[in-house]
Structures are given as structure tokens and as C-alpha cells.
């Protein structure tokens, strides 16, 4: 888990789940992720892919399914860019912004 302690992990989950969970209320998504404890790197990349999917679908006539978006993410080099830009001290928004600036 790198240098992620329990407090830092919860803060990262708060950032990733902010669109879904009210910070002042119980959130089953954050509780589930806390107990399952998936890799921060995996969660941050998934959040970046989710944002990428949203941006791709903004102007699309039909919504692209997540599986298709993941293939595009990998084939167009975004996964490699993520690997180069990932830093556990940065938010997913900072990482995503750096990935997209390279276009």
C-alpha cells in the first residue's frame, strides 16, 4: 500500500467518493472500500477512467459502455500516461489533468 496509512487512505476515499457520498453522513460505498481495502493506485486509475468516460459521453449520441472506455483508455495510451503520472500524494484530479494535458 506504499505510504498510505489509515488516515491517508480514508482521505483518498473521501476524495474519490465525493460525488457520491455526503461527507457528513454514513456512506456504504466508502465503508465497503475501507473494508475491502483495494489498492489506492487501482482506485485512482478507475476514477480517472470514470472521468474519461463522462467526458467522452458528454457529446456522444450513445453512451459508451465502461468496457469500451477501458479498451480506449489502454489502446490510446492513457494507461501508460497514468503509470507515468501517478503519484500517491496527488489527487485523482491532479493526475487526470496531467494525463490529459499531454494530448
GUMIMAR-355669 format. One record per atom (N, C-alpha, C, CB): residue in one letter; x, y, z; atom name; residue number from 1; chain. Coordinates in steps of 0.02 Angstrom, whole numbers. Each point is the difference from the previous one (the first is absolute). Last residue first. Glycine has a CB too. Layout:
<rs>
a; X; Y; Z; CA; NUM; A
...
</rs>
This chain:
<rs>
x; -109; 781; -1226; N; 103; A
x; -32; -7; -66; CA; 103; A
x; 20; 57; -46; C; 103; A
x; -96; -59; 51; CB; 103; A
x; 153; 33; 186; N; 102; A
x; 48; -28; -47; CA; 102; A
x; -29; -10; -69; C; 102; A
x; 56; -55; 94; CB; 102; A
x; -177; 127; 105; N; 101; A
x; 41; 55; -28; CA; 101; A
x; 47; -25; -54; C; 101; A
x; -7; 59; 110; CB; 101; A
x; -128; -209; 23; N; 100; A
x; -36; 30; -56; CA; 100; A
x; 38; 58; -32; C; 100; A
x; -106; -34; 55; CB; 100; A
x; 193; -79; 138; N; 99; A
x; -8; -49; -54; CA; 99; A
x; -31; 34; -61; C; 99; A
x; -14; -93; 84; CB; 99; A
x; 30; 220; 113; N; 98; A
x; 66; -9; -32; CA; 98; A
x; -4; -50; -58; C; 98; A
x; 55; 25; 110; CB; 98; A
x; -251; 8; 19; N; 97; A
x; 17; 61; -36; CA; 97; A
x; 67; -7; -36; C; 97; A
x; -65; 68; 84; CB; 97; A
x; -3; -241; 60; N; 96; A
x; -39; 1; -62; CA; 96; A
x; 17; 61; -42; C; 96; A
x; -92; -62; 58; CB; 96; A
x; 188; 48; 155; N; 95; A
x; 28; -51; -44; CA; 95; A
x; -36; 1; -67; C; 95; A
x; 31; -71; 99; CB; 95; A
x; -116; 209; 69; N; 94; A
x; 66; 24; -21; CA; 94; A
x; 32; -48; -50; C; 94; A
x; 15; 57; 111; CB; 94; A
x; -218; -121; -12; N; 93; A
x; -11; 58; -44; CA; 93; A
x; 67; 27; -26; C; 93; A
x; -105; 29; 63; CB; 93; A
x; 99; -202; 100; N; 92; A
x; -15; -26; -67; CA; 92; A
x; -10; 57; -49; C; 92; A
x; -53; -102; 51; CB; 92; A
x; 213; 155; 152; N; 91; A
x; -70; -20; -8; CA; 91; A
x; -11; -28; -70; C; 91; A
x; -37; 87; 84; CB; 91; A
x; 279; -101; 44; N; 90; A
x; -43; 43; -40; CA; 90; A
x; -71; -27; -3; C; 90; A
x; 100; 33; -68; CB; 90; A
x; 92; -141; 174; N; 89; A
x; -14; 61; 37; CA; 89; A
x; -47; 47; -37; C; 89; A
x; 111; -11; 53; CB; 89; A
x; -25; -199; -142; N; 88; A
x; -50; -12; 53; CA; 88; A
x; -15; 62; 42; C; 88; A
x; 39; -117; 3; CB; 88; A
x; 26; 96; -264; N; 87; A
x; 36; 17; 61; CA; 87; A
x; -50; -5; 56; C; 87; A
x; 83; 77; -60; CB; 87; A
x; -65; -124; -228; N; 86; A
x; -26; -18; 66; CA; 86; A
x; 49; 20; 55; C; 86; A
x; -64; -95; -51; CB; 86; A
x; 96; 113; -194; N; 85; A
x; -21; 59; 38; CA; 85; A
x; -22; -16; 71; C; 85; A
x; -34; 50; -106; CB; 85; A
x; 104; -218; -58; N; 84; A
x; 54; 50; 4; CA; 84; A
x; -18; 58; 46; C; 84; A
x; 33; -32; -114; CB; 84; A
x; -194; -136; 71; N; 83; A
x; 57; -32; 34; CA; 83; A
x; 57; 50; 9; C; 83; A
x; -32; -111; -49; CB; 83; A
x; -154; 178; -78; N; 82; A
x; -17; -4; 71; CA; 82; A
x; 59; -28; 38; C; 82; A
x; -122; -16; -28; CB; 82; A
x; 141; 18; -202; N; 81; A
x; 8; 68; 28; CA; 81; A
x; -16; 0; 74; C; 81; A
x; -30; 50; -111; CB; 81; A
x; -10; -248; -3; N; 80; A
x; 73; 11; 5; CA; 80; A
x; 13; 70; 29; C; 80; A
x; 21; -77; -98; CB; 80; A
x; -242; 25; 52; N; 79; A
x; 23; -43; 55; CA; 79; A
x; 75; 9; 11; C; 79; A
x; -90; -83; -26; CB; 79; A
x; -12; 189; -159; N; 78; A
x; -15; 34; 63; CA; 78; A
x; 22; -41; 61; C; 78; A
x; -97; 56; -56; CB; 78; A
x; 108; -108; -192; N; 77; A
x; 59; 19; 39; CA; 77; A
x; -14; 34; 66; C; 77; A
x; 56; 9; -105; CB; 77; A
x; -204; -115; -71; N; 76; A
x; 22; 68; -18; CA; 76; A
x; 55; 27; 45; C; 76; A
x; -114; 19; -45; CB; 76; A
x; 14; -237; 82; N; 75; A
x; 27; 1; -69; CA; 75; A
x; 25; 69; -21; C; 75; A
x; -79; -91; -27; CB; 75; A
x; -25; 58; 246; N; 74; A
x; 63; -38; -8; CA; 74; A
x; 30; 9; -70; C; 74; A
x; -42; -83; 83; CB; 74; A
x; -165; 186; -37; N; 73; A
x; 49; 25; 49; CA; 73; A
x; 67; -34; -9; C; 73; A
x; -93; 24; 81; CB; 73; A
x; -91; -107; -203; N; 72; A
x; 25; 63; -28; CA; 72; A
x; 55; 29; 45; C; 72; A
x; -112; 22; -54; CB; 72; A
x; 0; -208; 138; N; 71; A
x; 41; -19; -58; CA; 71; A
x; 31; 61; -33; C; 71; A
x; -73; -101; -19; CB; 71; A
x; -79; 138; 192; N; 70; A
x; 62; -28; 27; CA; 70; A
x; 46; -22; -57; C; 70; A
x; -62; -39; 103; CB; 70; A
x; -154; 113; -159; N; 69; A
x; 42; 56; 22; CA; 69; A
x; 66; -25; 28; C; 69; A
x; -104; 67; 27; CB; 69; A
x; -57; -226; -87; N; 68; A
x; 27; 33; -60; CA; 68; A
x; 46; 57; 20; C; 68; A
x; -103; -31; -64; CB; 68; A
x; -13; -76; 237; N; 67; A
x; 48; -46; -30; CA; 67; A
x; 33; 29; -62; C; 67; A
x; -67; -94; 43; CB; 67; A
x; -112; 212; 64; N; 66; A
x; 64; 4; 36; CA; 66; A
x; 52; -46; -30; C; 66; A
x; -63; 29; 104; CB; 66; A
x; -130; 63; -265; N; 65; A
x; 4; -40; 61; CA; 65; A
x; 70; 2; 30; C; 65; A
x; -89; -75; -46; CB; 65; A
x; -30; 276; -98; N; 64; A
x; 47; -56; -7; CA; 64; A
x; 0; -40; 65; C; 64; A
x; 72; 65; -81; CB; 64; A
x; -277; 88; -21; N; 63; A
x; 50; -7; 53; CA; 63; A
x; 43; -61; -13; C; 63; A
x; -78; 56; 82; CB; 63; A
x; -38; 95; -276; N; 62; A
x; -13; -58; 42; CA; 62; A
x; 55; -6; 52; C; 62; A
x; -60; -59; -95; CB; 62; A
x; 65; 246; -38; N; 61; A
x; -71; -15; -11; CA; 61; A
x; -22; -60; 42; C; 61; A
x; 9; 46; -117; CB; 61; A
x; 194; 126; 190; N; 60; A
x; -15; -59; -41; CA; 60; A
x; -75; -10; -7; C; 60; A
x; 107; -53; 38; CB; 60; A
x; 23; 221; 93; N; 59; A
x; -24; 20; -66; CA; 59; A
x; -20; -59; -44; C; 59; A
x; 71; 101; 9; CB; 59; A
x; 5; -136; 218; N; 58; A
x; -34; 65; 2; CA; 58; A
x; -33; 17; -66; C; 58; A
x; 81; 38; 86; CB; 58; A
x; 64; -233; -31; N; 57; A
x; -72; -8; -11; CA; 57; A
x; -38; 66; 0; C; 57; A
x; 9; -111; 53; CB; 57; A
x; 228; 94; -10; N; 56; A
x; -12; -28; -66; CA; 56; A
x; -74; -2; -16; C; 56; A
x; 104; -69; 12; CB; 56; A
x; -39; 140; 203; N; 55; A
x; 19; 50; -50; CA; 55; A
x; -11; -26; -71; C; 55; A
x; 84; 46; 80; CB; 55; A
x; -121; -195; 100; N; 54; A
x; -48; 56; 4; CA; 54; A
x; 15; 51; -55; C; 54; A
x; -13; -18; 124; CB; 54; A
x; 167; -156; -98; N; 53; A
x; -64; -24; -27; CA; 53; A
x; -51; 56; -2; C; 53; A
x; 25; -116; 42; CB; 53; A
x; 176; 161; 67; N; 52; A
x; 12; -5; -72; CA; 52; A
x; -64; -22; -36; C; 52; A
x; 122; -28; 21; CB; 52; A
x; -122; 23; 212; N; 51; A
x; -2; 70; -23; CA; 51; A
x; 9; 2; -77; C; 51; A
x; 46; 40; 112; CB; 51; A
x; -23; -249; -11; N; 50; A
x; -69; 22; 6; CA; 50; A
x; -8; 72; -25; C; 50; A
x; -16; -77; 99; CB; 50; A
x; 231; -11; -84; N; 49; A
x; -36; -30; -57; CA; 49; A
x; -73; 21; 2; C; 49; A
x; 79; -98; 0; CB; 49; A
x; 53; 164; 181; N; 48; A
x; 22; 35; -61; CA; 48; A
x; -37; -27; -61; C; 48; A
x; 114; 21; 51; CB; 48; A
x; -147; -134; 149; N; 47; A
x; -33; 65; 3; CA; 47; A
x; 19; 43; -61; C; 47; A
x; -1; -5; 127; CB; 47; A
x; 109; -201; -101; N; 46; A
x; -71; -11; -16; CA; 46; A
x; -39; 66; 1; C; 46; A
x; 7; -116; 48; CB; 46; A
x; 218; 120; 22; N; 45; A
x; -4; -10; -72; CA; 45; A
x; -73; -11; -22; C; 45; A
x; 117; -49; 1; CB; 45; A
x; -77; 67; 228; N; 44; A
x; 11; 65; -32; CA; 44; A
x; -3; -8; -76; C; 44; A
x; 72; 38; 97; CB; 44; A
x; -88; -233; 35; N; 43; A
x; -59; 43; 9; CA; 43; A
x; 8; 67; -36; C; 43; A
x; -20; -55; 110; CB; 43; A
x; 205; -94; -109; N; 42; A
x; -56; -28; -39; CA; 42; A
x; -60; 46; 4; C; 42; A
x; 43; -116; 21; CB; 42; A
x; 139; 171; 115; N; 41; A
x; 17; 10; -71; CA; 41; A
x; -56; -24; -45; C; 41; A
x; 122; -11; 28; CB; 41; A
x; -135; -31; 205; N; 40; A
x; -14; 70; -17; CA; 40; A
x; 13; 15; -74; C; 40; A
x; 30; 32; 118; CB; 40; A
x; -99; -280; -32; N; 39; A
x; 59; 42; -11; CA; 39; A
x; -20; 72; -16; C; 39; A
x; 63; -101; -39; CB; 39; A
x; -239; -44; 179; N; 38; A
x; 35; -7; -64; CA; 38; A
x; 57; 51; -5; C; 38; A
x; -106; -41; -54; CB; 38; A
x; -55; -37; 250; N; 37; A
x; 67; 29; -4; CA; 37; A
x; 36; -11; -66; C; 37; A
x; 6; -16; 121; CB; 37; A
x; -227; -44; 1; N; 36; A
x; 31; -40; -52; CA; 36; A
x; 73; 20; -12; C; 36; A
x; -112; -14; -54; CB; 36; A
x; -22; 135; 211; N; 35; A
x; 7; -69; 24; CA; 35; A
x; 34; -45; -52; C; 35; A
x; -103; 16; 69; CB; 35; A
x; 60; 212; -122; N; 34; A
x; 44; -2; 59; CA; 34; A
x; 10; -72; 22; C; 34; A
x; -41; 113; 35; CB; 34; A
x; -113; -72; -207; N; 33; A
x; 69; 7; -23; CA; 33; A
x; 50; -3; 58; C; 33; A
x; -41; 68; -97; CB; 33; A
x; -188; -72; 150; N; 32; A
x; 17; -60; -38; CA; 32; A
x; 73; 3; -22; C; 32; A
x; -119; -10; -39; CB; 32; A
x; 30; 200; 142; N; 31; A
x; 8; -54; 49; CA; 31; A
x; 20; -65; -35; C; 31; A
x; -86; 54; 74; CB; 31; A
x; 34; 133; -208; N; 30; A
x; 64; 9; 36; CA; 30; A
x; 12; -55; 51; C; 30; A
x; -10; 124; -16; CB; 30; A
x; -196; -130; -97; N; 29; A
x; 55; -8; -48; CA; 29; A
x; 67; 7; 35; C; 29; A
x; -74; 44; -91; CB; 29; A
x; -126; -1; 212; N; 28; A
x; 14; -72; -8; CA; 28; A
x; 57; -12; -49; C; 28; A
x; -120; -24; 25; CB; 28; A
x; 72; 237; 137; N; 27; A
x; 2; -16; -71; CA; 27; A
x; 21; -73; -8; C; 27; A
x; 28; 120; -30; CB; 27; A
x; -125; 83; 222; N; 26; A
x; 25; -67; -12; CA; 26; A
x; -3; -15; -75; C; 26; A
x; -38; -38; 116; CB; 26; A
x; 53; 295; -52; N; 25; A
x; -45; -56; 10; CA; 25; A
x; 36; -66; -13; C; 25; A
x; -97; 72; -32; CB; 25; A
x; 188; 152; -1; N; 24; A
x; -27; 2; 69; CA; 24; A
x; -45; -59; 16; C; 24; A
x; 8; 125; -4; CB; 24; A
x; 96; -82; -215; N; 23; A
x; 53; -11; 51; CA; 23; A
x; -26; 0; 72; C; 23; A
x; 78; 54; -79; CB; 23; A
x; -203; -140; -148; N; 22; A
x; -1; 61; 40; CA; 22; A
x; 51; -10; 57; C; 22; A
x; -123; 25; -30; CB; 22; A
x; 132; -154; -212; N; 21; A
x; -11; -5; 72; CA; 21; A
x; 2; 69; 32; C; 21; A
x; 51; -114; -1; CB; 21; A
x; -16; 72; -237; N; 20; A
x; -52; -48; 18; CA; 20; A
x; -20; 3; 74; C; 20; A
x; 42; -72; -90; CB; 20; A
x; 135; 200; -21; N; 19; A
x; -58; 10; -43; CA; 19; A
x; -59; -42; 22; C; 19; A
x; 76; 26; -94; CB; 19; A
x; 137; -45; 206; N; 18; A
x; -33; 64; 13; CA; 18; A
x; -61; 13; -42; C; 18; A
x; 109; 42; 31; CB; 18; A
x; 64; -228; -15; N; 17; A
x; -72; -12; 9; CA; 17; A
x; -40; 65; 9; C; 17; A
x; 28; -111; 50; CB; 17; A
x; 213; 109; -76; N; 16; A
x; -26; -41; -54; CA; 16; A
x; -76; -8; 3; C; 16; A
x; 108; -60; -2; CB; 16; A
x; 6; 176; 177; N; 15; A
x; 9; 36; -63; CA; 15; A
x; -33; -38; -57; C; 15; A
x; 108; 49; 43; CB; 15; A
x; -103; -152; 167; N; 14; A
x; -45; 59; 2; CA; 14; A
x; 4; 39; -64; C; 14; A
x; 15; 5; 123; CB; 14; A
x; 134; -183; -94; N; 13; A
x; -67; -24; -15; CA; 13; A
x; -51; 57; 2; C; 13; A
x; 31; -111; 48; CB; 13; A
x; 189; 161; 14; N; 12; A
x; -2; -16; -71; CA; 12; A
x; -70; -24; -20; C; 12; A
x; 123; -28; 2; CB; 12; A
x; -83; 63; 225; N; 11; A
x; -3; 64; -36; CA; 11; A
x; -4; -11; -75; C; 11; A
x; 67; 54; 92; CB; 11; A
x; -36; -243; 43; N; 10; A
x; -68; 27; 8; CA; 10; A
x; -8; 67; -35; C; 10; A
x; -10; -60; 109; CB; 10; A
x; 225; -35; -103; N; 9; A
x; -44; -42; -41; CA; 9; A
x; -72; 26; 3; C; 9; A
x; 75; -99; 20; CB; 9; A
x; 85; 198; 120; N; 8; A
x; 11; 21; -70; CA; 8; A
x; -46; -40; -47; C; 8; A
x; 120; 31; 27; CB; 8; A
x; -120; -93; 201; N; 7; A
x; -27; 68; -8; CA; 7; A
x; 5; 23; -73; C; 7; A
x; 32; 27; 119; CB; 7; A
x; 67; -235; -59; N; 6; A
x; -73; -3; 3; CA; 6; A
x; -32; 69; -12; C; 6; A
x; 11; -96; 81; CB; 6; A
x; 223; 70; -192; N; 5; A
x; -22; -23; 65; CA; 5; A
x; -76; 4; 1; C; 5; A
x; 107; 39; 57; CB; 5; A
x; 81; -50; -261; N; 4; A
x; -69; 15; 20; CA; 4; A
x; -13; -29; 69; C; 4; A
x; -37; 1; -121; CB; 4; A
x; 240; -10; -28; N; 3; A
x; 0; 38; 63; CA; 3; A
x; -70; 19; 22; C; 3; A
x; 113; 44; -30; CB; 3; A
x; -82; -261; -119; N; 2; A
x; 42; 60; -1; CA; 2; A
x; -2; 34; 67; C; 2; A
x; -20; 13; -123; CB; 2; A
x; -87; -224; 64; N; 1; A
x; -41; 60; 0; CA; 1; A
x; 43; 63; 0; C; 1; A
x; -90; -63; 60; CB; 1; A
</rs>
